[in-house]
Amino acid sequence: MVNKTGAAVLYPSGCMLGESPMWHNERQSCFWVDIEGCTIYEYSFPDKSCRQYELSKRVSLVVKGSIADELIVGLQGGVARFNLLNETLTMLTTELNADWKSYRCNDGGCDNMGRLWISTTDLKHKKDAGALYCVDKNLQVSEKLGKLSISNGMAWTADNKRLYHTDSVTGAIKSYLYDERTGDLEFECIAVHIPVEKGVPDGIALDAEGKLWIALWGGYGVGRFDVDSGEMLGFIDVPAPNVSSCAFVGDALDQMIITTAKKGMTENDLKGFPESGHIFIIEPGVTGATVFNCVL
C-alpha cells in the first residue's frame, strides 16, 4: 500500500536544482545537492539540523565512498573525493570525454561491485551530446551508453541482473541486462513509458518489492510503477511541479526523501508553489532496496 497523502517539507532548502538524494547510515543523515547552487546539503536525523558545503563547481551527484567522512561527487569538471571534515576536494578523474566549459556531470550511482556510474550532459542539454560512463576502482573509465541528452535515474535490481536507466527527454525508462562481472549492458526493453502530460522521468529508486519509483519533472510528484506491466501503482503528491529525484532513507529505509527545483519557474509560478526547491519526506508504506557504496 502506497501512502497517497502529500509529502511534507523536511528542510526548506530552496534549491534552484535539487538533486541526488542519498542516505548515509553511519552519519544518520541524508544528503542532496543544489546543482546550480554548487552546494551539498546534509540533514542530520538525530538533531534535525542541516549543514551546507559550498563548492566552487556545479555538483550533481553524491554517493558514499570507501573512506569514512568522505563522499564521491560528480562535478562540472569530473569526479572527485570530498572530505566532509576539512571540506576539501580531491579530483579523481576528468577523463569523461567532455569539454568542461560547456558540460557537467549529471546523475549516476554505484553498482554492487562498487564501480561508479556517472553521466555527462551539455549545459544546455544539447541532444545526443552526453554519455554514461563507468569508473572502476583503478580509475579506468569506460563508456557504456552514448548519444544521451539528459541521462538520469539509475537503479539495479536485487539480483544484479538488470539496470534501469532513463534519458529523460525520451520519456522512457529502459531495462538493460547487466553483467556484474564486466559491467556490460545489453538493451532488453522499455520497462516504463511516461506520457508527456504526466511529466518527464527524472531520478528513480527501487523498493524492496522490485517496484520502481520515478520522480516526475513537471508532474507534481513521484509515481510507483510495475516494471513488468509499466502500470502506475501509486502516486505521492508533492506541492512543487518540478520533482527531480527520490531516495529511501532511515535505518529501515522506510522513509522517502524527494528533491525539487525552482529552475525554469517564473515569479508567478513561485507564488503558486512557494515550496519549490525544498526537500520533502514521506512514509511511502514500503521499504527501499539496498544501495551500494563506491570503492573509489
N, C-alpha and C positions, 0 to 999 in steps of 0.2 A: 504494500500500500504506500503510495506516494503522498506526502503531505502537500496539499494543493493551496494552502494558505500562502500569503505573500511572505517573502523573505524580509528580515529585519536588518537595519543597519548595524554592522559590527563596529565599524570605525568610519567617521566622516572624512575620508582621505581626499575627496575632491579631485581625483586623478584626471588628467587630460586623457590618458590612455592606460587605464589599469589593466594589468595582465599577469600571467604566470603565478597564480596562487599555489601555495605549497605548504604542507605540514612538516614541521621539524619536531619529531617526538622527543629527542634529547633536550631540546631547549623549551619544550612545551609551548611552542609559538608557531604562528603561521606567518608566511612571507608572501609578498606580492610586489609588483613593480609598477611605477608610472613611467612608461617608455619615454614619452615626450618630456617628462619632468626630470629624467635622468636620476631617479630615486628608487631605492629599495626600501620597503616598509617591513617592519617586524612587529607583530602584535602578540604580546605575551598573554596567554590564557590565565595563568595564576594571578597576576596582578592587574590585568586588564589595562595595560599601558601599551603605547605604541612608540617605537623608535624609528627614526628615519636616517638612512645612509645616503648622502648625496654624492653622486659620481660626476665625472667630467664628460661622460659619454652617454648616449642613449643606451638603456639596458632593457632587454626584452625577455630574458629568461633567467630564473634562478633555480638551481637544483642542489640537493645535498651532495657534498663531496666526500672524499675518503679521510679527510683531516678534520678533527674536531674544531668547531668555531670557524670553519671556512665554507664558503659556497662556491660553486662553479657557476659562472654567469656568461650569458651571451650578450654581446655589445655591438655598437656601431664601431667595428674595429677588430672583431674576432671573439675568441673565447678566452676567459681569464679566470683566475682564482681570486676570490675576495675574502680578506681576513676581517672577521666581524669585530675583533678586539682592537686592532690598530687602524682599521678601515683603509687598508692598502690593497691595490690591485696588482696582480702579477700576471702578465699576459702568458698564455699557454700556446695559442696558435692564431695566426692571422690568415692562414692558408685555406681560405674558403672561396677562392676564385671570385673575389668581389672587389670592386673599386669602392673603398670605404667612404669616399667623399659623397657617393650617391646611393650607397647600400647600407643596410644594417642587418644584424641577426634578427630572427623573429622567434617563432615557437620552437619547442623541442622537448626532449625527455631522455630518460635513461632506460636501456633495456636490461634484461635480467643478468647480463654479463657485465654490467656496469659501464658499457660504452655510452658515450654522449651522442645523441642525435640532435642536430641543430640545423635550422633552415636560414636562408637569406632571402631578403626582399629588397627591391628597389624602393627608395624613399617615397616615390610616387606610385608604388605598386604597379610598375610597368608590366604589361602582360608577358608572361613566359620568361621573365628576367631572373627569377630566383631558382633556388635548388635546395635539396635536402642532403645533408652530409652526415657521416658517421665518423666519430673521433674515438680511436681505441686508446688503451692505457699507455701505449708508446707514442701517442700523439700523431699516429698515422691517420690521415684524412682520406676518406673515400666518398665519392658522390653516389648517392643511392637513387635519387629521383631528380630529373631535370625539368626545365621549362615550366616552373611553377610561378604563380603570381603572388599569392598570399598563403604560403604554407602554414597550416595551423593544425592544432589538435592531434596529439599522438598518444595512443594507448595500446598496450599489448595485452592479449588475452592471458588468462591464468595459466594455460598450458604452454604459453610462449610459442605458439604456432602461427599466430596471426598478429598483424599490426593494423590498427585503424588510423587513418590519416585523411585530412581534407585539404584541398586547395580551395579556400573559401569561395572564390569567385565562381566556381563550378556548381556550388550548392550540393555537392556530393561528398559523402564520407565513404571512402574506398577501403575495402578489405584486401590486405596483401598477405600471402603466405610468407612466413618468416622462418628463416633458418637460423636458429640461435647460435650455431657454431660459427658460421661465416658472416652472419648479418645480411645475407642476401634476401631480396624481396622479389616476389612474383605476384603480379596483379591477379586477384581472384574474382572480385565482383564489386558492385556498388551496394554497400550494406544499407545505407540510408540516403534518401534524397530529400532535401528541404525545398519546398516550393518557394518562389521568390516572395510571395505575400506573407510567408511565415518568418522571414528574416534570412540572414546569411549565417551559415555554420562557422563558429569560431573555435574556442577551446573546448576540449572534451575530457570526460573522465569515465572510467568503467566502474560499475559497482560489483559487489561480491556475487551477484546473480548473473553476471555477464551482460547486463543491460548497459546501454551507452547513454550518458548524459551529455547533451550538446548545448553550449551557450549560443544563443541566437541574437546576433548583432542586428538591431532594428526589429527584433521580435519580442522585446519586453520580458524576457525570461529564459529559463532553462528547461528543455524538454528531455524526457526519458524515453528512449527508443529501443525497440526489439531489433537486434541486428539480423535476425533471420527473416522477419517479415517486413522490416522497415517501418512498422507502425509506431506511432507515438502513444506511449502508455500512460504518461502523466506529464504535468507541467507545473513549474514553480514560477509564480508571478514575481517580477522584480519591478519596482517603481522607477525604472530608467529604461529608455529604449535600447541603448547600445550596451548589450550584455556581452562581455568578451571572453570569460573563462570561468571554470568552476573546479573545485578540488574537495575531496573528503578530508576532514580534519578531526582532531581529538584522539585520545588514546585508543578508542574503539573504532575510529574512522566512521562515526555515526552522525557526524555533522557535516554540512557542506558550506564552504565559503564561495562567494560569487563576486567576480570583479566586473566593473562597469567603466564607462568612459564618457567624457564630455566632448570629445573630438567631433568636429563637424556639426555641433549644435549651435543654434542662434540664441541670442538673449531671450527671445520669446520661448524657445524650446526649453531653456533652463528655468524659466519662470514656471513652466508647466511641470517640469521634472527636476526640481531643485536638488534631489539626492543623486543625480547622475554623477558618476566618478567615485562614488563611495563604494566600500566593500560591504557585502551583505552576508548574512548567515541564516541557516535554517536546519532543522532536523528533517531529512527527507524520508525517513522511515525505512531506509536500507543502509547497509554499510559499504564502504568503498573497498576496491581491490588493492592489493599491495602495490606500492610504488617503490622502485629501486633507487639506490644511491649510485652516484657516479664514481668511477675508480680513478679519475684524473687527479 
